Every structure is written in C-alpha cells, then in structure tokens.
Amino acid sequence: MISCQRFVIIFLLILSFFEVQAQQTDVIGLVLDIDTEEPLPGILITIENSGIEVATDARGKFSFASQNLPLGEQILGVNRTNYESKRYPIIIEEGKVLDLGNVFLEIDLSEENRQIGTISLSEDELDGDDASSFNISGLLASSQDTYLRAAAFDFSAAFFNPRGLDNANGKVLINGIEMNKQFSGRPNWANWGGLNDVQRNRVFTMSSTANDYTIGDVAGVSNIIMRASKMRKGGRVSYASSNRSYEGRVMGSYNSGLLDGGWSYSLLLSRRFGEEGFREGTLYDANSISLSVEKRISDKHSLNFTGFYAPNRRGMGTAVTQETVDLKGIEYNPNWGLLNGVQRNSRIRETEEPVFMLNHYWDISDKLSINTNVGYQFGFFSTTRLDNGGTRLFTDPNTGDQAFLGGARNPSPIYYQNLPSYYLREPNPTPLNYQSAFLAQREFQNDGQFQWEDLYFANNLNQNRGGNSTYALQSDRVEDKMFMANTILDYKLEDNITINGRLNYRKLESENFAQMEDLLGGERYLDVDFFAEETALLTGLGSELAQADLRNPNRTVQEGDRYKYNYKVDAEVYDAFLQSQFQFRSIDFYTGLSFGKTKYQRTGYYENGFFPGDRSFGPGEKLDFTTYAFKTGVTYRLSGRNVFTLNGAYFQNAPTIQNSYSNARQNGDVVDGITEVKIQSADISYIYKSPILSGRLTGFYTGFQDETNVGFYYSEELTGLPSANNQNNAFVQEVMTGIDRLHYGVEFGVEAQVLSTLKLKAAGSFGHYIYNSNPDLYLTSQNFPNMKLRFGDGKTEMENVRVPGGPERVFQLGFEYRDPEYWNVGLTSNFFSHSYISPSGLLRSDNFALDTDGIVYNDYDESIARDILKQERFDDYMLINVIGGKSWRVGDYYVGFFGVVNNLLDKEYKTGGFEQSRTSNYRTRGEDLNRENGPLFGNRYFFGFGTTYYISAYVRF
C-alpha cells in the first residue's frame, strides 16, 4: 500500500515537472474585431499539424501555457464562425514567450449570410404540424462541421434527423437556461422565431461531448448567447422574400457594444407575413421583439437582462392520402376555404409566450467564475379545429327523459365519403357508381376546400329556431407559467484541468383546456358530448355520461369560454451536474455526471361524465421520476493531422408529460407501468485536418429502452367488445410501453480547398434504425371507461420494424466558390433513401388476426398478412440546391444580398406519414388496401416542398 502511494506521488511530481517546463514556452495574444476593436471570446487558436488548440477567454486573450508546444517554425491558425480565418507564420523558441499583441479578424460576409440563411430556412418550419416539429436542424445551425452543416441546411428539407434522433433528444439553451418544453421534451422554436440577427452567437456541442452548461443529451446541446456585451457592435436592416412559409420578412437590429459607464444593449424588431406559403392557405402573421441590456458593474461582476416576445399565427396543413394528391397536387391543403371572398384556415396555430431572463456573471478570479440565471416564461400556445358536435337538449314531456339532438357529419373536404374512391368501393361498380364518382372528382378538383358558408347557414337555421350552434371553432389551448433558475460554475483547477458544474431548478404550472373561439354565426353552444350513449359497457344515464363537467350540467358556452376539458399539470425538476475536463498535448478526456428528480401531478377542474369523481376531478396521483446520467470521452491526437475521438454516455430520463397520462383531457389515469427512459450512446471518430483537405468519419450507436407513446384515433371492429350496434367501434387512446429502439450507422463529411476560392465537399450518413422489442399495448376509451383493452398476449409485434423520422441514408456532393470581390455561389446535389412510414401498433397486435369473438379468422393466411403489414418504404429522390450572394463595402456600410433556391428540379417527395388504424384487422385492412379503385383509409402522407426560393437584401453598419 505504501509503495503504491509513493508511486502515485512520484508520478504526480513528474507530471508537475514537465508541466512547469512546458509553461516556460508560450504563445500569447489578444484577438479583436477589426471594425469595433472589441475583444472576441471563443476564438479557436491552433498550431497547425500539432493537434494543439486553445480558445480565447472572455477578454479575447489566449495562451498555450498548459501545452507542450512544438519548437521552431510553425503556422498559427485563428478561426471563428462569421469571421475570415487567418494563418500566421511564427517561430517558437524554448523557454521564451512569444507575444503576438493584437490579432485582428475581419467579418466573413458570405459565411454570415450562409448562417443567417440556414437559421431562417430552419426555424420558419420547425413549429409545423408534420415531421418538421421533430426536426433537429435548428440545433445544428451554428456548427462548422461539414456533415452537420449539410444536415442543418441541405438535408433538413427532407426532415432528415442525424442518427435518427429528433429534437427531444437534444437541449436548446438561451443564456444557459434550458428552453425544452416539459410537455413534449421539445423546444418550441416559435417562441424565438424572427430573432435571427441576435441569435447568431451559438455554441453547439455534438452528441454527448463535453458541454460547459449541462449534461446534455444524445443529440447534443445548442446554447444561444443573447448577452448584450457579446453582440457584435453595429446595426443591420434587412428584407427577405420567400415562397416557403412566409412571403416577406423585414428586420432591424442594433447592438451598442460596450458604452461608457459599462453599459451595453441590443435591440431587434422584425415582422414576418404572408397570405400563404408553398402550401395553400397557410397564412403567416408574426412579430418579434428582443431587448438585451447589460451593466458591467466591475471587472468581476456583470448583470444582463434579456427579454424577447415573438407572437405568431400560422395556418396549418395536414397529412393527406395519395388519392388526394393525385387529384389536387402537393400544394393542396384541405384546411382552408373562402368566407366572403377571403381565405380562412380552420387550423390556426398561435403562440404568445414571452420570455424574460436575468443573468449574473461573476469572475471571482482568473480561474473561477459563476454564472447565475433566472428566467420566467408565460403566455399561451393554441391550435384551432372544427367542432361539429353541437346539440340541443330535448326533454320528453311524458317521461322527463333527456336526450341531445344534433351533431353533423365531418365537414372536412377530404372526409372519405367526399372522394371518388368512396363511390367505387364495392366490387363491380354500376354505371350510377361511376357517375357519382365522376361528379365527386369534378367537384373536388374544381373546389375541394372548406365550405365555411355552409356552416354559417346551418347555424343560422338553428338560431332562428332557438337552437344552439351545431358547428363551432374551438382551440386546444395551453397556458404555461414556467420559472427557471440555475447556477453554473467554471473552475480552472489547473491550466489543463477544468471543472464545470450546475445546479438547476424548473417549475411549471400548465393549464390545458378547450376554448370556444367562434360560434360561426350562432349564439351559444351546449357543452355535452353528442356521441355519448348507454351501452353494455357503460353504466349511468346517457344524459350524465355526456357531461363535460358533471358539476355544471348542460352548460351553454359563449366565445372565449372554457369547455369540453379543463385541467392543470404541475411539474418540478431538480438536477445537479458535475464535469471535469483534462487537456494534455496528445490526449484530452472528460467525465460528467448528473442526478435529478422530476415530478408531475394532474389536477382536474372538470368532473367528466364518463370518468366521475376523483378519477377526473381534483388532484391526481403524484408521479416521481429519478434521473441521472454519466458520460465520458477522450480525444487522441496521433499527429497534428490525425485525431481520434471516443464518446460514451448513459442517460436515465423522465418520460414527458404527454406520455405519462393515457388521456389527461378526460381523466387522471396514469399510463400502466410508466417508468424512466434509458438511453446508451457511443461514437468513435477519425478526424483529418490539413490546409487542403479536412474531414470526419464517425461510427455511432444509440439504444433506447422503456419508451412510452400515446396516440389517438378512431378504429372499427375491435376484438373483445360487443359487436351489436357498432359497440366495437371507438375513438381510442393507444398506449404503448416498453418500447425499445436501436440506432447505429456511419456518418462522414469531407472538404477539399482545391483553390483559394474553390471548395469541394461531400457528406453523408448510412443509418439503420429499428424497434428491437415487442412493446406492451392497450387501448382506453370513453366507450369502455372501466377497462384497458388488451389483445392476446398484450403485445404488438414491432421488433425489427423501422423507426420513422426521415431518411436513414443521405449523401451530398457540392462545391462553394468564394470570390475575393465578396461574391459567392454554391451548388449541392443531395440523395435521400430509406424513409419509412410510421407504423400502427394496433395493426401489429393480436387484434389484427382475431375476429370480434376473439377467435382467429378461419381464412387467415400468414403470407398474406405479412404483405398487408409490410411497412411502406418511400421512393428515393434527389434534390438540387443553389446558394449565392454578393456583398459590397461602401464606406462604413456593408450592403449585400443572399439567395437560395431549394429543390431546383421541382422533385415531388414524401417526408413522412402514418398508417391509418381505422380498419384494424386482417379482413377489413386487407379488403381496403386491395380495392381496385384505391383504399378508403390508405396511408396518409406529408410531402416536401417543390421548388422554393429565399432571397434577402441587407445593409449593415
């Protein structure tokens, strides 16, 4: 034991000796902006071909004191996003300090334009109704990695997700405060949409690599720095035009830089607008304001305030069948129609959630700093939809029994009974069937839009008879109040050892309810469920079952009132994070760990008729989850040009709120067996760097266990329910637990600077993402409120089914030309393959093979069943993108423009979709898919944009 201790002491003394020797040789300097002469933090300083690199500190200073520098003639590189890279020949002499003094960097106009364009084209689609809401490109917008830049810009059009991970697997921070939502785990990009000019300063760490602010997650961490003193001094005014999501955007911003008295500020105003984008009827109405003010109290203390508010309204599209696209094209959107000659969309998404934060920066010494942040977010997030279940109360004068009369057929233009296939659904159609199909096709092609005037007409008739509205426009509304606080520590224990830590707290109060937005010409709406009726599986009177709130029966509501459902979820998160980073000449490594608690509780404000008593009303069960994580990684520099990295991590994360309850709108039932999600990840990379050629090759693996998913849909002919009077048809909640996934593959990016003005690039990823378990599955519904409906062994056969989420395989070839006269042009060709439809869990359960009596169909054939259940793979496709711009310097002003054309060849392609579960068994599903004139309930798809453009002109001063 003693000899071991002596060995350790001698070893540490030897390390200390060499460290002291290395500190006698150093290269130091100060990096400044050439225009403002302000110090630039976070600049990467490298000794080329040595593998040695450091970053400038908050004062713009750099030093290689902790590095064992190579002697003699060397090349020092200076690099930062949005600035032109510099290379300086230097001579390093042993035992001497080389002071380079002030090193000036000039802004790279073409790179600044590229990044602004990337952020613009990503963020304006990241809050959509389709696969875009899961897209990870917003996380990657600041990365300089060749592959990740391709993923953020060129691949994002196909909603490609690196490593098959969506944005719930990554963290978005603003000034060190996490912005991911507790409900879904995803950031709501609309909260800071339109703030491009003040959000260019981003720090991205890939996968589970070391991060100074948080333990992170497997998809990485992006910290957006909106600190006033870190904004580049000057102003910018720009105008952009596009045909993607909005038609126009005007933006103005000004950053003061450091003023006398230690003050600095940043202000931005912007507006985005348009009657429709590429998709019909998708209005865009958004305003944004951001203000940051910072006071440098002393050399050690600085206080920053940042507030931003980005209210926006957007018209949404929806998934459609192939039949619909064949008739109307990929621009078609069924959600809108004309009302008094003006477009009106029935699905409007609106966000108003201002954010305020206070950040204190305390540099206790040159080695120790503490950053304390407090944030508060409030407001609402809502999406409208049509309610066609309006009724009137009828009381039998003889018996006193009550009934609700009314309701109407689904008025959507893509309702299956409005399409030609409905009239040709039977074998051997008659001439009358063909005539009806032709008339339906003609009507759909000539119009096929939402008939607002018909809804107003029906409601006016009801009103004239003293009745209620049959049709109304409701919004599903969420009003959040989120308090956030953390303290982040950065301690340089030694010149080559850094300790990072964080204590974090989040508290959410989230009210969820339906709100009556528009009675569509009527005066009131009866708050009951028209579809409620007494059955063998239901106890109680239909008039009671129908009540949204038994404590306020037969209540009529007006515009602005809450109705249907009304509940609150309280959530609290505590966690602590600790990380150590070690740097040596040839090897760097890090370790990090975290521990935390996450708690949820639902409180119902309505007592639902189907779920009476404390099952829906009042405080529900308290959920308590334990979270922890461990990660480690190493970087080994074989030589200056050859670098290897290895990262590994284990996470245990809390499930999201939306996947913890089977149907929180109606009751407080917790998902059976809900537990924490376990994730393991590892990646190994080879990195090559030279003045001409650079690249990265990475192999990756990610495993998930115990995930949960809750889905909602209408299904027919469910096994285990009475078949009389269609009691085996129901609107259900599908709950899947114990979902395991396996993601692995290879990704690469390479650039070749073949000329001083010409760069060639290639990037790609070849992934394989599968479910590797058969999850548990059960259904819940108000039609059978006292049971969890399971089929056979209670499993769904998902093992080896592909995980949806964009293409698994992508490949890019392209070039960039940057002229010394400040104009640039680039072109990329991008190939996408192996995209899959989102599979139905119900179709792969035993319900598929069983008749309503629970016995296997007598004509069941395994080979035919496999064909029916074969997961659809979308067609491969290629997209060509072109980018270009030009800048001029006129005195103290910079003037320029930047433009992008995506999908130059106007290729039609699918970005996602899902299998419908309405026909849920062997016979009905097989019959529907094999109809000669097309299925009634075929797969529904999301389509990418055709040829689109984005062009921006600006003046910077």
Buried (B, 14 or more C-beta within 10 A) or exposed (E): EEEEEEEEEEEEEEEEEEBEEBBEBBBBBBBBBEBBEBBBBBBBBBBBBBBBBBEBBBBBBBBBBBBBBBEEEBBBBBBBBBBBEBEEEBEBEEEEBBEBEEBBBEBBBBBBBBBBBBBBBBBBBBBBBBBBBBBBBBBBBBBEBBBBBBBBBBBBBBBBBBBBBBBBBBBBBBBBBBBBBBBBBBBBBBBBBBBBBBBBBBBBBBBBBBBBBBBBBBBBBBBBBBBBBBBBBBBBBBBBBBBBBBBEBBBBBBBBBBEEEBBBBBBBBBBBBBBBBBBBBBBBBBBBBBBBBBBBEEEEBBBBBBBBBBBBBBBBBBBBBBBBBEBBEBBBBBBBBBBEEEBBBBBBBBBBBBBBBBBBBBBEEEBBBBBBBBBBBBBBBBBBBBBBBBBBBEEEEEEEEBBBEBEBEEBBBBEBEBBBBBBBBEEEBEEEBBEBBEEBBEEBEEEBBBBBEEBBEBBBEBBEEEBBBBBBBBBBBBBBEBBBBBBBBBBBEBBBBBBBBBBBBBBBBBBBBBBBBBBBBBBBBBBBBBBBBEBEBBEEEBBBBBBBBBEEBEBBBEBEBBBBBBBBBBBBBBBBBBBBBBBBBBEBBBBBBBBBBBBBBBBBBBBBBBBBEEBBBEEBEEBEBEBBBBBBBBBBBEEBBBBBBBBBBBBBBBBBBBBBBBBBBBBBBBBBEBBBBBBBBBBBBBBEBBEEBBBBBBBBBBBBBBBBBBBEBEBBBBBBBEBEEEBBBBEBBBBBBBBBBBBBBEBBBBBBBEEEEEBBBBBBBBBBBBBBBBBBBBBBBBBBBEBBBBBBEBBBBBBEBBBBBBBBBBBBBBBBBBEEEBBBBBBBBBBBBBBBBBBBBBBBBBBBBBBBEEEEBEEBEEEEBEEBBEBBEBEEBBBBBBBBBBBEEEEEEBBBBBBBBBBBEEBBBBBBBBBBBBBBBBBBBBBBBEBEBBBBBBBBBBBBBBBBBBBBBBBBE
